[in-house]
Amino acid sequence: MSPENQPAIHGRSRPRRADAERNREAILTAAKRLFNERGADVAIDEVARTAEVANATLYRHFATRADLLVAVYAEEVIELDELSRRMMDRTDPDQAFADWLRAFVHHVATKRDLALAIPDKPGGERSQRFADWHSTMLTSAQRLLTRAQADQAVRPELTVTDLLALASGIALTSRSPARLDAMLDLIRDGYCSPDHRKQSIR
């Protein structure tokens, strides 16, 4: 390859990478919206049309429906983790934990069907993905719980697994968002430390 051709090739490769990333984000955004509105059985062709990309472009990024479902659900888990990290900067550790727990409940209530639509593969690949996602959510909750317990806002004997189990149970009741919030307020009364509860009443 001659030296004069080298810069031109490098110059063309950067826009292709940027375009590919934009296309991938457009596909994920469209898929997330359609799955939220109509369920995970939306036609892949419709996802491509909504994202304004060719079918071939979609399949270059996500070879199968399963790959797209996994990517969309993984984005949801990442958003929960990023929310947890942002809430570490909140001045009220108790409220930060309560708000993240509320987001977690609404995640389970609205994304469970999406997660269950991910097909399993030989070797239990789906189970491993679920275990990884669950581990991420435990870590996200734990950092906020640890901070709230250090602030003596949450009872010290409570564990993150117990609290997420309670929150998941609430999410699976199929109640309206308002009722989910009301039920969360009930368990908040239970996990708050007695001293913190007294301070809140004053």
C-alpha positions as CSV (number, residue, x, y, z in Angstrom):
1,M,0.0,0.0,0.0
2,S,1.4,3.4,-1.0
3,P,1.9,6.1,1.7
4,E,-0.5,8.4,-0.1
5,N,-3.3,5.9,0.2
6,Q,-2.8,5.2,3.9
7,P,-4.4,8.4,5.4
8,A,-7.4,8.1,3.1
9,I,-8.1,4.6,4.4
10,H,-7.7,5.6,8.0
11,G,-9.9,8.7,7.4
12,R,-12.7,6.6,6.1
13,S,-12.6,4.0,8.9
14,R,-13.4,6.5,11.7
15,P,-16.8,7.6,10.3
16,R,-17.7,3.9,9.7
17,R,-17.1,3.2,13.3
18,A,-19.1,6.2,14.4
19,D,-21.9,5.4,12.1
20,A,-22.0,1.8,13.4
21,E,-22.2,3.0,17.0
22,R,-25.0,5.4,16.1
23,N,-26.9,2.6,14.3
24,R,-26.5,0.3,17.2
25,E,-27.8,2.9,19.6
26,A,-30.8,3.7,17.3
27,I,-31.7,0.0,17.1
28,L,-31.5,-0.4,20.9
29,T,-33.6,2.8,21.5
30,A,-36.2,1.6,19.0
31,A,-36.3,-1.9,20.4
32,K,-36.6,-0.7,24.0
33,R,-39.5,1.6,23.1
34,L,-41.4,-1.0,21.1
35,F,-40.8,-3.8,23.6
36,N,-42.1,-1.5,26.4
37,E,-45.2,-0.5,24.4
38,R,-46.1,-3.8,22.7
39,G,-44.1,-6.6,24.3
40,A,-41.1,-8.6,23.2
41,D,-42.7,-10.3,20.3
42,V,-42.6,-7.2,18.1
43,A,-41.3,-8.1,14.6
44,I,-37.6,-7.5,14.1
45,D,-38.4,-5.8,10.8
46,E,-40.5,-3.2,12.6
47,V,-37.6,-2.5,15.0
48,A,-35.4,-1.8,12.0
49,R,-38.0,0.5,10.4
50,T,-38.5,2.4,13.7
51,A,-34.7,2.8,14.0
52,E,-34.5,3.9,10.4
53,V,-31.9,1.3,9.5
54,A,-31.9,-1.5,6.9
55,N,-32.7,-5.0,8.1
56,A,-29.2,-6.0,7.1
57,T,-27.8,-3.3,9.3
58,L,-29.8,-4.6,12.3
59,Y,-28.7,-8.2,11.7
60,R,-25.1,-7.1,11.5
61,H,-25.4,-5.8,15.1
62,F,-27.8,-8.5,16.4
63,A,-27.8,-11.7,14.5
64,T,-30.8,-13.1,16.3
65,R,-33.9,-11.9,18.2
66,A,-32.3,-13.4,21.3
67,D,-29.2,-11.2,20.9
68,L,-31.4,-8.1,20.6
69,L,-33.5,-9.1,23.7
70,V,-30.3,-9.7,25.7
71,A,-28.8,-6.3,24.7
72,V,-32.0,-4.4,25.5
73,Y,-32.4,-6.1,28.9
74,A,-28.7,-5.6,29.7
75,E,-29.2,-1.9,29.0
76,E,-32.0,-1.8,31.6
77,V,-29.7,-3.4,34.2
78,I,-26.9,-1.0,33.4
79,E,-29.3,1.9,33.9
80,L,-30.2,0.6,37.3
81,D,-26.6,0.4,38.2
82,E,-25.8,3.9,36.9
83,L,-28.8,5.2,38.9
84,S,-27.3,3.6,42.1
85,R,-24.0,5.3,41.5
86,R,-25.6,8.7,40.9
87,M,-27.6,8.4,44.1
88,M,-24.5,7.9,46.1
89,D,-24.1,11.7,45.8
90,R,-27.5,12.3,47.3
91,T,-27.3,14.0,50.7
92,D,-30.0,11.8,52.3
93,P,-28.8,8.1,52.3
94,D,-32.3,6.9,53.4
95,Q,-34.1,8.6,50.6
96,A,-31.5,7.6,48.1
97,F,-31.9,3.9,49.0
98,A,-35.7,4.2,49.0
99,D,-35.8,5.9,45.6
100,W,-33.5,3.2,44.1
101,L,-35.6,0.4,45.6
102,R,-38.6,2.1,44.0
103,A,-36.9,2.1,40.6
104,F,-35.9,-1.6,41.1
105,V,-39.5,-2.6,41.8
106,H,-40.8,-0.8,38.7
107,H,-38.0,-2.5,36.7
108,V,-39.1,-6.0,37.9
109,A,-42.8,-5.2,37.3
110,T,-42.3,-3.9,33.8
111,K,-39.3,-5.8,32.5
112,R,-40.0,-9.4,33.7
113,D,-41.7,-10.5,30.5
114,L,-38.7,-9.1,28.5
115,A,-36.3,-11.1,30.6
116,L,-38.4,-14.3,30.3
117,A,-38.6,-13.9,26.5
118,I,-34.9,-14.5,26.3
119,P,-34.5,-18.1,25.1
120,D,-32.2,-20.5,26.8
121,K,-29.4,-22.1,25.0
122,P,-27.5,-25.4,25.5
123,G,-25.2,-25.1,28.5
124,G,-27.6,-22.8,30.5
125,E,-26.4,-19.5,29.0
126,R,-29.6,-17.7,30.0
127,S,-29.2,-18.8,33.6
128,Q,-25.7,-17.5,33.7
129,R,-26.8,-14.2,32.2
130,F,-29.6,-13.9,34.8
131,A,-27.1,-14.7,37.6
132,D,-24.8,-12.0,36.3
133,W,-27.6,-9.4,36.1
134,H,-28.8,-10.4,39.5
135,S,-25.3,-9.9,40.9
136,T,-25.1,-6.4,39.4
137,M,-28.4,-5.4,41.0
138,L,-27.4,-6.8,44.3
139,T,-24.2,-4.7,44.1
140,S,-26.1,-1.7,43.1
141,A,-28.5,-2.0,46.0
142,Q,-25.7,-2.9,48.5
143,R,-23.7,0.3,48.0
144,L,-26.8,2.4,48.8
145,L,-27.9,0.1,51.7
146,T,-24.5,0.2,53.3
147,R,-24.5,3.9,53.2
148,A,-28.0,4.1,54.7
149,Q,-27.0,1.7,57.4
150,A,-23.9,3.6,58.2
151,D,-26.1,6.7,58.6
152,Q,-28.3,4.6,61.0
153,A,-31.3,5.2,58.8
154,V,-31.8,1.4,58.1
155,R,-31.8,-1.4,60.6
156,P,-28.3,-2.9,60.7
157,E,-29.4,-6.5,60.7
158,L,-31.2,-6.4,57.4
159,T,-29.5,-7.8,54.3
160,V,-29.7,-6.7,50.7
161,T,-30.9,-10.1,49.6
162,D,-33.8,-9.9,52.1
163,L,-34.8,-6.4,51.0
164,L,-34.6,-7.2,47.3
165,A,-36.7,-10.4,47.9
166,L,-39.4,-8.3,49.5
167,A,-39.2,-5.7,46.7
168,S,-39.4,-8.4,44.0
169,G,-42.4,-9.9,45.8
170,I,-44.2,-6.5,45.6
171,A,-43.3,-6.1,42.0
172,L,-44.8,-9.5,41.1
173,T,-48.2,-8.6,42.5
174,S,-49.2,-6.9,39.2
175,R,-50.5,-3.9,41.0
176,S,-50.7,-0.4,39.5
177,P,-47.7,1.8,39.8
178,A,-49.4,3.8,42.5
179,R,-50.2,0.7,44.5
180,L,-46.6,-0.5,44.1
181,D,-45.4,2.8,45.6
182,A,-47.8,2.5,48.5
183,M,-46.7,-1.1,49.3
184,L,-43.0,0.1,49.1
185,D,-43.9,2.8,51.7
186,L,-45.2,0.0,54.0
187,I,-41.9,-2.0,53.9
188,R,-40.0,1.2,54.3
189,D,-41.6,1.6,57.7
190,G,-40.3,-1.8,58.5
191,Y,-36.7,-1.5,57.4
192,C,-36.1,2.0,58.8
193,S,-34.3,2.0,62.1
194,P,-36.4,2.9,65.1
195,D,-34.4,6.1,65.8
196,H,-34.6,7.3,62.3
197,R,-38.4,6.7,62.3
198,K,-38.7,8.8,65.4
199,Q,-36.7,11.6,63.8
200,S,-38.9,11.5,60.7
201,I,-42.1,11.8,62.8
202,R,-40.8,15.0,64.6
